[in-house]
Amino acid sequence: MKKSICHDFPLKILGILLMACAFNCTAQNSVSTGNIYSAQNNQNTIGNSFGGFYTQIGLGYQSFSPNFSNSNYTIGSTTYGSTTQASSAQNMSGMVTAGYDFTVNPSFLLGVGAELSPVPGKSTSFGGATVSGQTIPAATYKVNNTYNLFLSPIIPIDKMTAIYGKVGYSKANVSSGPNLDSLAYSGYSVGLGYKTILTGNFYAYVEGNYYNYGKVSDSGTAIIPGTSTSYGYSNSSTASSYNLLYGLGMHF
């Protein structure tokens, strides 16, 4: 199967975040010493800058790539194997997140959070075959929504900026096949991000996330359009996804 997912995406995201971090550190070092807090006072305020309840919203880009296997079509009493190919669904992504960051010590925090992507993806075709003289049309799949529960280790760079990681459990609800069957993918997620305080309790962030979903199975019957001929279908699939988000958040 062909996949349009970029295998070097995590490296690209890491590069973006490291460049943003380096730029911020350079800017911070250029501030006159008269405006810099003492090392002790700065260390004591770092944890307070990012700890506590927070909520954030982000917009960006998402790619979702299913990988089909064990695809079969049945007409009458005969079953035919088929190689199923699907394109990645690429579209805008939106994410709403809420969580709590616990201050373990002034230089390390551990966050827990939940996030929902309610923005449906675009419909993308897959499958289709000509078997026993009958043309079975391609079907469609569409990501309806996803959600993610995660832990997030946070390392402040100074009292205004921090880098963080994410590891979690994710689910994706997908409509798939000629009957738009409801499929629930589940798996793990990892992410990397950077955030900086803008003013008061408000901050901006950028992050990249990768999701890997385990196998689900689908089967059913449908009618070949323009005929009275019915056929059966069955397949298994896994999926992977990634996104890049930019957004704003607020600590309470």
N, C-alpha and C positions, 0 to 999 in steps of 0.2 A: 504494500500500500504506500502511496505517496503521502507525505506529510509536509505541510508548509510551516509547521512549528520550527522556530529557530533553536537549534540545540545549544547555541552559545548565548542564548538569552540571559541566563543567570549571570554570566560573566560580563555582559554588557551592562546589566543593572548594577552589578558591583562596581564597575568602572564609573558609572554616573554618580553613584553615591559617594565613592571615594573622592572624586573630583569636587563634589559639592562640599564635602567635609574639609578638604584641603583649602578650598577657596575661603570657607568661613574662618578656619584657623588663621589664615594669612591676614584676613581683615581684622580679626581680634588682636593679633600681635601688633598691628599698626596703630592701635589706640594708645594715646599718651599714657604714661605711667601715672599721672595725676588722676586719671579717671578709673583706674583699676583698683578693685578691692584688694585687701590683704589676702594672702593665700588662705589663712585660717577662716576668715569671714566668707570667702568665696566657696570654700569647701563645705561649709555648714549650710549654705543656701542652695547648693546644686540639687539635692534630693527634693527640697521643697518646691522647686520650679516645675517638676514633672510628676510628683506624687499625687495620689487621690483619684477621684472619679473623673472621667473624661468622656466626651462624645466627639465624633468627627464624621465628615462626609467627604468623599473623594470621587473624582471623575477621571477617566482615562481610557485605555485601550485593553481589549481582551481577545484572546484566541482560545478556542475550544476544539480539540482534535479527537474524534472517536477512532477506534481501531477495531474493525470487525473481523470475526473469525467464525468458523463452523456455520457458514451461511448455506441454507438449503431452500429450494422451492419444490413444492409437491403439486403435481397436476394428475388427477385421477389417483392411481395407486402407485405412481412412480415418483421417486424423489431424486432431484438433481442437485449436485453440489455446485456452488458458485463462489467466485472470488469477488468480494464486495469492497469497493473503494469509496472513500468519502473525503471530501475537502474539509479543511478547517473552517469553522465559523468565526469570522473576525468582525468585531463591532465595538462600539463605544461601551464602556462599562461604568457603572455607578456603584458605590459601596457606602453603606451606613454602618458605623461602628460605635460600640459603647463598651466601657471596661473600667477597670480599676488598677492603678499602678501602686504597688507596695514598695515603700522605701526600705530596702534591706540594710543599707548603709549609705552615707552621703555619695558614694561613687558607684552604687549599683542598685537598680530597682528591678522588680519582677512584676510584670503585668499579666492580667487575665482579661479576656475580652470575647465578645461575640460580634459577628458582622454578617450583614445581609446584603446581597446584590439582587435587588428586585427588578432590575432592567432586563427584559427578555432579549435574547440574542436573535439574530436573523435566521430564517429557515434556510437550510442547506440540503442538497440532494445527495442520495447515496443509493447504491445497488442498481437493480434493473438487469434484465437478462432476456434472452430468447431461448426458450426451452420447449421441446415437443411442438415446434411450429407456432408457438404462442409468444407474443412479446409482452413481457411483464415490465411495466414502467418503473422508473426510479421512484423511490420513496423519499421522505423528508425527515429531518430531525431538527429540533429547535430547543435551545437551552432556555427554560422558563425562569429559573432563579437558582441561586446558590447561597449557602450559608456556611459559616466557618466558626468553630470554637477554638481558641488558641491561648498559648502561653507566650509571653514576650519578655525576654531579658533585655534590659535597657542600660546602656552605659553612657552617662552624661559626658560630654566633651568639656563643657563649662556650664555656667548657670543659665545659658541661653540656648544651647544646642545639645542634641543627643543622637546616638545611633542605636538601632535596636534590631533584634531578630524576632522571628515568629515561627512557631511550630504548632500544628493543630490538627483537628479532625474536621473534614469538610464533606458536604453533600451537595449534589447537583441534581435538580429535577428537570428531566428532559422528556419532550414528546418525540416519539420516533415511530417510523414505519408507515405503511399505507393507511392504517387506522389511527395514527398518532397515539400509539400506546404510551402510557405514562411509565417512565423508567426512573429509578432512584439510584444514581451512582453515589458511592461513598469511598473515602480514602483519606490520605494525609495531605497536609499543606506545609510549606516552608516559605519564609519571606525575609526580606531585609529592607530596612528603612532608615530615614534620616528626618529629623524634625527640628525646627527652630522657633523659639518664641518670637512673636511679632510685637505684641504689646499686652500688658496685663496678663490675663488668663488665656489669650488667644495664641495659637501657633499654626504654622504651615508645615506640611510634610510631603515627602515623596517616598514611594515604596514600590517594590516589585514582589510578586508572589507567584509560586508555582504549586500546582495541584496535580496529584496522581490518584486516579480512581480505579478501583478494582472491577472485576468482571460482573456483568449483568447479562441475563438472557431474555430474549423476546421471541414470541411466536404468536401466530394467529392465522386467520383466513381473510381473503379479500376477493373482489371481483375484478377481472381484467376490464378496464374501461372500454365501452363500446361493444362488449360481448356479454354473454351469460355464463362465461366460464369462470369458475372459482379456482383459486389456488391457495395452497398453504405456504407459509414462510416461517423460518426460524433462524436465529443467529445468536451469537454471543459477542459482546464487545467490552472493551476497556476504554478509558479516555484519559487525556491529560489536558491541562489548561494552564495558561499564565496570564498575568495582567500587569500593567504599569499604571499607578495611580498618583495623582497630585490632588491635594486637598487642604482643607482648613479644619481645625479642631478647637475645643475649649476644655480647659480644666476647671473643676468646681472646687 
